[in-house]
Amino acid sequence: MSIFKKVSKKKFAEIEEVIRRFIESRGWIKTFRLKSLDEDKEIKDIIEFFEKNSTIKGSVGDATIYVIPVYHYDPSSGYGDALIASLIIEKDQLGYTVKIGLEGSWFLEASSREEVEKHIDEEWIGRFVKLLKKALETRPPLAIKLAKLVDCLRETDLINFLYRLYGYEILSDNTIPGLHSVCSGENNFFANNKIIIIPDIDLRVIRDTRSNKIFKYDYRFPPRKRSSTTLCSEDTEIFLSQRLRLRADGAINTWYHPLAP
C-alpha cells in the first residue's frame, strides 16, 4: 500500500482547490500569528479541513502536525495527479503560529496503479513522506522541521535523494536541521559530510560516503534524446529526480550528475 492515499479525481480537486484558494486569498502568505485559534474563521476552517483529510498526524510538545499526501489515477487514460500538503500549529506564551505548506499538483503518467504507487513511493516525494512519518514515531522534534520543508522544492528533492543513499540514517545527524535552516533563511549555506548547499551560487552537491561518489543537483530541462517513459537506472550514473514526470517533452525535471572524485 502506498504512503500516498488514493482518492477520486473529484476529491483530489477539492483538496487542492480548498488549500490553494485559502493561500491565494491570503496573498500567498502561509505563516500566521494568532492569539487564539478562534480569532480567524478562515484559518479555523482550514485547520478543520486538515484535521479531516490528513492521513499523517501527530503532536510534538506544543506543536501539532497534519500532512495530506494524496493522488488520483485514471487507468483508462493512464494519467493522474499527486500532491502533498502540510499544516503545523505551534503554541507558545503569546499565542499560536500556523504554517501551511503545499507541493503539487504533480502530473502522473503510468500504465497501471501499481506503477504509479511504486514511482510515488520509491522515485518521487514518497521518500520524504516516509521520513516524515518515521520522524513522528522516533524523532518528534525533527518531524516539525521536515513538515515545514514541504514548501521547499529544492530541499525536498535533496532529501529524497539523500534517503535513496542513506535511508533513515539522515534522521540521526544534522542534515535535516541544516536543510531547514537554509530553506527558512536562517542560514545562507549548509555543509556536512553528506551535502553542501549554497543557494546564492546555485550549488547543491550530495556525497555518497560509501562509494565516495559525488553528485551535483541540476534543475534543468532533460536531454530530449532520452526515452520519454524510462527512468534512468543507477548503472547509467545519472539520477532522475523523484518527481514523477516521465516525459522528455520540455517539462522541467531534475537530474543528478556524478562528478569526478
C-alpha positions as CSV (number, residue, x, y, z in Angstrom):
1,M,0.0,0.0,0.0
2,S,1.3,3.4,-1.0
3,I,2.1,6.0,1.7
4,F,0.1,8.4,-0.6
5,K,-3.7,7.9,-0.2
6,K,-5.6,7.2,-3.5
7,V,-8.6,9.4,-3.8
8,S,-11.2,10.1,-6.5
9,K,-10.5,12.8,-9.1
10,K,-13.3,14.9,-7.5
11,K,-11.8,14.6,-4.0
12,F,-8.4,15.4,-5.2
13,A,-9.7,18.5,-6.9
14,E,-11.5,19.5,-3.7
15,I,-8.4,19.2,-1.6
16,E,-6.2,21.1,-4.0
17,E,-8.8,23.8,-4.5
18,V,-9.6,24.4,-0.9
19,I,-5.9,24.7,0.2
20,R,-4.8,26.7,-2.9
21,R,-7.8,29.1,-2.6
22,F,-7.1,29.8,1.0
23,I,-3.4,30.5,0.2
24,E,-4.3,32.8,-2.7
25,S,-6.9,34.6,-0.5
26,R,-4.1,35.5,1.9
27,G,-1.8,36.9,-0.8
28,W,0.3,33.7,-0.8
29,I,1.3,34.3,2.9
30,K,1.5,30.9,4.5
31,T,2.5,31.6,8.1
32,F,0.2,33.3,10.6
33,R,0.4,34.5,14.2
34,L,-2.8,34.3,16.3
35,K,-3.6,35.0,19.9
36,S,-6.4,32.4,19.6
37,L,-7.2,29.7,17.0
38,D,-10.8,31.1,17.1
39,E,-10.0,34.7,16.1
40,D,-9.8,34.0,12.4
41,K,-12.7,31.9,11.0
42,E,-10.9,31.1,7.7
43,I,-7.9,29.8,9.5
44,K,-10.0,27.8,11.8
45,D,-11.9,26.3,8.8
46,I,-8.6,25.3,7.1
47,I,-7.4,23.7,10.3
48,E,-10.6,21.7,10.5
49,F,-10.1,20.7,6.8
50,F,-6.6,19.4,7.5
51,E,-7.9,17.5,10.6
52,K,-10.5,15.8,8.5
53,N,-8.3,15.0,5.5
54,S,-4.8,14.3,6.8
55,T,-3.5,10.8,6.8
56,I,-0.4,11.5,8.8
57,K,-0.8,13.5,12.1
58,G,0.9,13.8,15.4
59,S,1.7,16.0,18.3
60,V,5.2,17.1,19.3
61,G,5.3,19.0,22.6
62,D,3.2,22.2,22.0
63,A,3.0,21.5,18.2
64,T,0.6,19.6,16.1
65,I,1.3,18.4,12.6
66,Y,-1.1,17.4,9.8
67,V,0.0,16.0,6.5
68,I,-2.1,15.2,3.4
69,P,-0.3,13.1,0.8
70,V,-2.8,12.1,-1.9
71,Y,-3.1,11.1,-5.5
72,H,-5.6,10.2,-8.1
73,Y,-5.2,8.0,-11.2
74,D,-7.4,7.2,-14.1
75,P,-6.5,3.8,-15.6
76,S,-8.5,4.4,-18.7
77,S,-6.3,7.4,-19.7
78,G,-3.1,6.5,-17.8
79,Y,-3.0,9.9,-16.2
80,G,-3.3,11.3,-12.7
81,D,-2.0,13.9,-10.2
82,A,-0.4,13.9,-6.8
83,L,0.2,16.5,-4.1
84,I,1.4,16.8,-0.5
85,A,0.2,19.5,1.9
86,S,1.1,20.2,5.5
87,L,-0.2,22.3,8.4
88,I,1.7,22.9,11.6
89,I,0.3,24.6,14.7
90,E,2.8,25.7,17.3
91,K,1.7,27.1,20.6
92,D,3.8,29.5,22.7
93,Q,3.3,32.0,25.5
94,L,2.0,34.7,23.1
95,G,-0.4,32.5,21.2
96,Y,-0.1,30.3,18.1
97,T,1.8,30.1,14.9
98,V,0.1,28.3,12.0
99,K,2.1,27.4,8.9
100,I,0.7,25.8,5.7
101,G,2.7,24.1,3.0
102,L,1.6,22.8,-0.4
103,E,3.6,21.0,-3.0
104,G,1.9,19.9,-6.2
105,S,-0.2,19.2,-8.1
106,W,2.2,16.9,-10.0
107,F,1.3,15.3,-13.2
108,L,1.4,11.4,-13.3
109,E,1.6,9.2,-16.3
110,A,1.9,5.4,-15.9
111,S,0.4,2.2,-17.3
112,S,-1.1,1.0,-14.0
113,R,-2.0,2.0,-10.5
114,E,0.8,-0.3,-9.2
115,E,3.3,1.6,-11.4
116,V,2.1,4.9,-10.1
117,E,2.4,3.9,-6.5
118,K,5.8,2.4,-7.0
119,H,7.1,5.6,-8.5
120,I,5.4,7.8,-6.0
121,D,6.9,5.8,-3.1
122,E,10.3,4.9,-4.5
123,E,11.2,7.6,-7.0
124,W,9.1,10.7,-6.1
125,I,8.4,12.5,-2.9
126,G,7.2,9.4,-1.1
127,R,10.7,9.0,0.4
128,F,10.2,12.4,2.0
129,V,6.8,11.4,3.4
130,K,8.3,8.1,4.7
131,L,11.0,10.1,6.6
132,L,8.4,12.5,8.0
133,K,6.2,9.6,9.2
134,K,9.3,7.9,10.7
135,A,10.4,11.1,12.4
136,L,7.0,11.5,14.1
137,E,7.5,8.0,15.6
138,T,11.1,8.2,16.6
139,R,12.5,11.8,16.4
140,P,9.4,14.0,17.0
141,P,11.3,17.4,17.1
142,L,12.8,16.6,13.7
143,A,9.3,16.0,12.3
144,I,8.4,19.6,12.7
145,K,11.4,20.7,10.6
146,L,10.5,18.1,8.0
147,A,6.9,19.2,7.8
148,K,8.0,22.8,7.4
149,L,10.1,21.8,4.4
150,V,7.0,20.7,2.3
151,D,7.1,24.2,0.7
152,C,10.8,23.9,-0.1
153,L,11.0,22.3,-3.6
154,R,14.8,22.1,-3.8
155,E,15.3,20.9,-0.3
156,T,12.7,18.1,-0.5
157,D,14.3,17.0,-3.8
158,L,17.7,16.7,-2.0
159,I,16.1,14.9,1.0
160,N,14.5,12.4,-1.4
161,F,17.9,11.6,-3.0
162,L,19.7,11.5,0.4
163,Y,17.1,9.0,1.5
164,R,17.9,6.9,-1.5
165,L,21.6,6.8,-0.4
166,Y,21.3,6.7,3.4
167,G,17.8,5.7,4.3
168,Y,16.7,6.7,7.9
169,E,20.3,7.4,8.8
170,I,19.7,11.1,7.8
171,L,17.3,11.4,10.8
172,S,20.3,10.8,13.1
173,D,22.6,13.7,12.2
174,N,22.3,17.4,11.4
175,T,21.3,17.0,7.7
176,I,17.6,17.8,8.2
177,P,18.1,20.8,10.6
178,G,20.7,22.1,8.2
179,L,18.5,22.0,5.2
180,H,15.7,23.5,7.2
181,S,17.9,26.4,8.3
182,V,18.7,27.2,4.6
183,C,15.1,27.0,3.5
184,S,13.9,29.2,6.3
185,G,16.5,31.8,5.6
186,E,18.2,31.3,9.0
187,N,21.5,30.4,7.2
188,N,22.9,31.2,3.8
189,F,24.5,27.8,3.4
190,F,24.9,24.4,5.0
191,A,27.6,21.6,4.7
192,N,28.3,18.3,6.4
193,N,29.9,15.0,5.2
194,K,26.8,14.2,3.1
195,I,25.8,17.5,1.4
196,I,26.8,21.0,0.5
197,I,24.1,23.6,-0.3
198,I,24.8,27.2,-1.2
199,P,21.7,28.7,-2.8
200,D,23.3,32.1,-3.6
201,I,25.6,30.4,-6.2
202,D,23.1,27.7,-7.1
203,L,25.3,24.9,-5.7
204,R,23.9,21.7,-4.3
205,V,26.1,18.7,-4.0
206,I,25.5,15.3,-2.4
207,R,28.2,12.8,-1.4
208,D,27.7,9.1,-1.1
209,T,30.1,8.3,1.7
210,R,30.0,4.6,1.0
211,S,31.1,4.7,-2.7
212,N,32.7,8.2,-2.4
213,K,30.7,9.4,-5.4
214,I,29.7,13.0,-5.6
215,F,26.5,14.2,-7.3
216,K,25.6,17.7,-8.3
217,Y,21.9,18.7,-8.3
218,D,21.0,20.3,-11.6
219,Y,17.5,21.6,-12.1
220,R,17.1,21.9,-15.9
221,F,15.4,20.6,-19.0
222,P,16.3,16.9,-19.5
223,P,18.0,15.8,-22.7
224,R,15.4,15.2,-25.5
225,K,17.2,12.2,-26.8
226,R,16.3,10.1,-23.7
227,S,13.2,7.9,-23.7
228,S,10.0,9.6,-22.6
229,T,8.9,6.7,-20.5
230,T,12.1,5.2,-18.9
231,L,13.7,6.2,-15.7
232,C,17.5,6.2,-15.8
233,S,18.9,3.3,-13.9
234,E,21.7,3.6,-11.3
235,D,24.1,1.9,-13.8
236,T,23.9,5.0,-16.0
237,E,25.2,7.1,-13.2
238,I,22.6,9.7,-14.0
239,F,19.9,10.2,-11.5
240,L,16.4,11.5,-12.4
241,S,14.6,13.4,-9.7
242,Q,12.0,11.8,-7.6
243,R,9.3,13.8,-9.4
244,L,7.1,11.6,-11.5
245,R,7.0,13.4,-14.8
246,L,8.3,10.7,-17.0
247,R,8.2,12.7,-20.3
248,A,11.0,14.4,-22.0
249,D,8.7,16.8,-23.8
250,G,10.0,20.0,-22.4
251,A,8.8,19.6,-18.8
252,I,11.4,20.5,-16.3
253,N,12.9,17.6,-14.5
254,T,15.8,17.3,-12.1
255,W,18.9,15.3,-12.8
256,Y,21.8,14.3,-10.6
257,H,25.2,14.2,-12.3
258,P,28.1,12.3,-10.8
259,L,31.2,14.4,-10.6
260,A,34.8,13.1,-10.7
261,P,36.2,12.2,-7.3
